[in-house]
Amino acid sequence: MADEQPKERATEEQLATQVEVALQQVFLGGIYVHYKHPERQYMVVSVGIDEPSEKPMVSYKALYGRQLLWHKLLSDWLKPTDTGVERYQRVE
């Protein structure tokens, strides 16, 4: 393990491309509901990059309660449930 090489970082262009692709999969400003709690709505406010993993992330704001801001990897956002239902469904 002493000779372990550091991971090569992506270029800014590569990261920007990841964001562009993510924006084709998630609607910025769109209102979504989580399959477990369809009464709770969330608005996608941004798509960015998670620094440690360099993977695209979705930032979304709860439209209920204290309106907390959440961040989730895009792959987790898009991952269907075990029954094949979309985890987050766009309603607006």
Secondary structure, DSSP 8 states (H G I E B T S, - for coil): -TT--------HHHHHHHHHHHTTTS-TT-EEEETTEEEEEEEEEEEEEETTTTEEEEEEEESSTT--EEEEEHHHHH---TTS--SEEE--
